[in-house]
Amino acid sequence: MISSSPSNTLHILNPATGTSETVALSGIPSSLSVSEDGLRAAVLLPETIAYIDLTTRTVLREYSVTAVPVNRRARVLLKNEWL
């Protein structure tokens, strides 16, 4: 996956085929976290975290945030599911 800045797009790259697909985002991405199973991702946008299904390439939900931890090991818990 490639977070394309300054555009509001997440690019999902398939290394086996070299093809990529995109997901439209509501803001410019600045950070990305992929679930352990590789099926979902959390993308940090300005004051928002977008929760994305990487299989269907859709934004499942956006969560408003007022502060973001700077620790790179920080994880997000959404409805009892770690991202």
Backbone as JSON, one array per atom type, in Angstrom:
{
  "sequence": "MISSSPSNTLHILNPATGTSETVALSGIPSSLSVSEDGLRAAVLLPETIAYIDLTTRTVLREYSVTAVPVNRRARVLLKNEWL",
  "N": [[0.82, -1.17, 0.0], [0.43, 2.22, -0.71], [0.51, 5.41, 0.48], [-0.66, 8.23, -0.9], [0.55, 11.37, -1.1], [0.39, 14.74, -1.98], [-2.3, 14.06, -2.53], [-5.74, 13.02, -2.03], [-5.84, 10.15, -1.72], [-5.56, 6.61, -1.38], [-3.34, 4.23, -2.44], [-3.41, 0.91, -3.41], [-1.21, -1.56, -3.8], [-0.53, -4.42, -5.72], [1.89, -6.63, -5.36], [2.45, -8.98, -6.72], [1.31, -8.82, -9.26], [1.88, -6.27, -10.04], [0.01, -4.35, -10.37], [-2.16, -1.61, -9.4], [-4.71, -0.33, -7.25], [-7.11, 2.15, -6.24], [-8.31, 4.02, -3.39], [-10.57, 6.45, -2.59], [-10.1, 9.15, -0.39], [-11.13, 11.28, 2.36], [-9.42, 13.26, 3.06], [-5.97, 14.42, 3.18], [-3.68, 11.82, 3.46], [-1.54, 10.87, 6.2], [-0.41, 8.86, 7.66], [-0.29, 5.29, 8.05], [-1.73, 2.21, 9.05], [-1.81, -1.26, 9.03], [-3.96, -4.03, 9.51], [-3.19, -7.11, 11.27], [-3.98, -9.35, 9.78], [-4.03, -8.33, 7.27], [-6.32, -7.44, 6.01], [-7.65, -5.07, 6.6], [-7.24, -1.51, 7.04], [-6.06, 1.35, 8.83], [-6.12, 4.71, 8.27], [-4.5, 7.68, 8.81], [-5.85, 10.82, 8.7], [-6.28, 14.41, 8.42], [-7.41, 15.22, 11.55], [-8.98, 12.93, 11.59], [-9.54, 9.38, 11.46], [-9.54, 7.03, 8.99], [-11.16, 4.02, 8.43], [-10.52, 1.25, 6.62], [-11.58, -1.23, 4.32], [-9.54, -3.41, 2.8], [-9.95, -5.39, 0.96], [-12.4, -4.94, -0.39], [-11.9, -2.38, -1.04], [-13.04, -0.09, 0.18], [-14.09, 2.65, 2.24], [-14.93, 1.97, 5.42], [-15.67, 3.31, 7.71], [-15.32, 6.52, 9.28], [-13.5, 8.02, 11.87], [-13.56, 10.61, 14.17], [-10.84, 12.38, 15.54], [-9.06, 14.0, 18.18], [-6.54, 14.15, 19.1], [-3.41, 12.67, 18.37], [-1.36, 9.96, 19.13], [2.24, 10.03, 19.23], [3.86, 7.88, 19.37], [5.12, 5.29, 17.52], [4.37, 2.7, 17.9], [1.87, 2.71, 18.84], [-1.49, 1.61, 18.85], [-4.78, 1.37, 17.48], [-7.92, 0.9, 18.95], [-10.91, -0.25, 17.89], [-14.18, -0.87, 18.44], [-13.58, -3.25, 19.9], [-11.68, -4.39, 18.26], [-8.43, -4.57, 17.3], [-6.39, -2.34, 15.44]],
  "CA": [[0.0, 0.0, 0.0], [1.15, 3.48, -0.78], [-0.31, 6.57, 0.8], [-0.24, 9.24, -1.86], [0.39, 12.73, -0.61], [-0.68, 15.43, -1.29], [-3.66, 13.77, -2.98], [-6.63, 12.35, -1.07], [-5.97, 8.82, -2.29], [-4.75, 5.5, -0.92], [-3.06, 3.31, -3.53], [-3.17, -0.45, -2.95], [-0.35, -2.19, -4.81], [-0.43, -5.87, -5.73], [3.27, -6.88, -5.79], [2.53, -10.14, -7.61], [0.93, -8.43, -10.62], [2.37, -4.92, -10.33], [-1.13, -3.44, -10.57], [-2.6, -0.9, -8.2], [-6.07, 0.18, -7.21], [-7.15, 3.3, -5.34], [-9.44, 4.3, -2.52], [-10.7, 7.88, -2.37], [-10.12, 9.52, 1.03], [-11.72, 12.6, 2.6], [-8.35, 14.19, 3.4], [-4.62, 14.0, 2.8], [-3.17, 10.83, 4.41], [-0.21, 11.13, 6.75], [0.11, 7.66, 8.3], [-1.05, 4.1, 7.69], [-1.55, 1.02, 9.86], [-2.52, -2.39, 8.44], [-4.27, -5.08, 10.47], [-2.29, -8.26, 11.19], [-4.41, -10.27, 8.73], [-3.89, -7.65, 5.99], [-7.62, -7.18, 5.39], [-8.14, -3.72, 6.88], [-6.21, -0.51, 7.33], [-6.46, 2.62, 9.42], [-5.34, 5.77, 7.63], [-4.61, 8.94, 9.54], [-6.14, 12.01, 7.92], [-6.4, 15.53, 9.36], [-8.44, 15.11, 12.58], [-9.83, 11.78, 11.29], [-8.95, 8.09, 11.1], [-10.4, 6.29, 8.06], [-11.06, 2.57, 8.61], [-10.69, 0.83, 5.24], [-11.56, -2.64, 3.95], [-8.61, -3.49, 1.69], [-10.45, -6.35, -0.02], [-13.42, -4.28, -1.21], [-11.4, -1.03, -1.32], [-14.04, 0.88, 0.61], [-13.97, 3.24, 3.57], [-16.01, 1.43, 6.23], [-16.1, 4.33, 8.67], [-14.33, 7.52, 9.67], [-13.56, 8.35, 13.3], [-12.96, 11.9, 14.5], [-9.84, 12.34, 16.61], [-8.6, 15.32, 18.56], [-5.1, 14.05, 19.36], [-2.85, 11.43, 17.84], [-0.09, 9.64, 19.79], [3.4, 10.04, 18.35], [4.53, 6.59, 19.5], [4.82, 4.51, 16.33], [3.82, 1.4, 18.27], [0.49, 2.89, 19.3], [-2.49, 0.95, 18.03], [-6.12, 1.9, 17.67], [-8.92, -0.11, 19.26], [-12.23, 0.13, 17.42], [-15.17, -1.92, 18.68], [-12.89, -4.46, 20.36], [-10.8, -4.94, 17.21], [-7.21, -3.78, 17.19], [-5.89, -2.02, 14.1]],
  "C": [[0.87, 1.24, 0.0], [0.16, 4.58, -0.46], [0.2, 7.72, -0.04], [-0.51, 10.64, -1.33], [1.0, 13.66, -1.63], [-2.08, 15.13, -1.8], [-4.43, 13.02, -1.91], [-6.9, 10.92, -1.54], [-5.05, 7.83, -1.59], [-4.57, 4.56, -2.11], [-2.73, 1.94, -2.93], [-2.44, -1.19, -4.07], [-0.34, -3.7, -4.64], [0.98, -6.21, -6.25], [3.4, -8.05, -6.76], [2.24, -9.75, -9.06], [1.47, -7.07, -11.03], [1.25, -3.92, -10.57], [-1.46, -2.73, -9.26], [-4.03, -0.45, -8.37], [-6.1, 1.29, -6.18], [-8.42, 3.33, -4.51], [-9.45, 5.8, -2.3], [-10.83, 8.15, -0.87], [-10.67, 10.93, 1.18], [-10.68, 13.65, 2.97], [-7.01, 13.64, 2.96], [-4.07, 13.03, 3.85], [-1.78, 11.19, 4.91], [0.4, 9.9, 7.41], [-0.83, 6.5, 7.98], [-0.72, 2.96, 8.64], [-2.41, -0.09, 9.27], [-2.76, -3.45, 9.51], [-3.35, -6.28, 10.25], [-2.67, -9.23, 10.08], [-4.35, -9.63, 7.33], [-5.2, -7.29, 5.3], [-8.13, -5.76, 5.56], [-6.97, -2.8, 7.18], [-6.85, 0.68, 8.02], [-5.52, 3.66, 8.82], [-5.58, 7.06, 8.39], [-4.75, 10.09, 8.56], [-6.19, 13.18, 8.89], [-7.64, 15.38, 10.25], [-9.39, 13.93, 12.38], [-8.98, 10.53, 11.08], [-9.96, 7.38, 10.2], [-10.1, 4.8, 8.23], [-11.46, 1.94, 7.27], [-10.65, -0.69, 5.1], [-10.7, -2.75, 2.7], [-9.06, -4.47, 0.61], [-11.45, -5.7, -0.97], [-13.01, -2.87, -1.62], [-12.45, 0.04, -1.0], [-13.71, 1.41, 2.0], [-15.18, 2.76, 4.37], [-16.58, 2.49, 7.17], [-14.96, 5.32, 8.88], [-14.58, 7.9, 11.12], [-12.88, 9.7, 13.51], [-11.98, 11.72, 15.64], [-9.4, 13.77, 16.91], [-7.11, 15.33, 18.86], [-4.62, 12.7, 18.85], [-1.54, 11.15, 18.54], [1.05, 9.61, 18.79], [4.19, 8.74, 18.43], [4.14, 5.72, 18.31], [4.26, 3.13, 16.66], [2.38, 1.51, 18.78], [-0.46, 2.21, 18.32], [-3.85, 1.51, 18.38], [-7.07, 0.74, 17.95], [-10.28, 0.42, 18.84], [-13.17, -1.05, 17.6], [-14.51, -3.26, 18.98], [-12.04, -5.13, 19.28], [-9.6, -4.03, 17.06], [-6.85, -3.54, 15.74], [-4.38, -1.9, 14.19]]
}
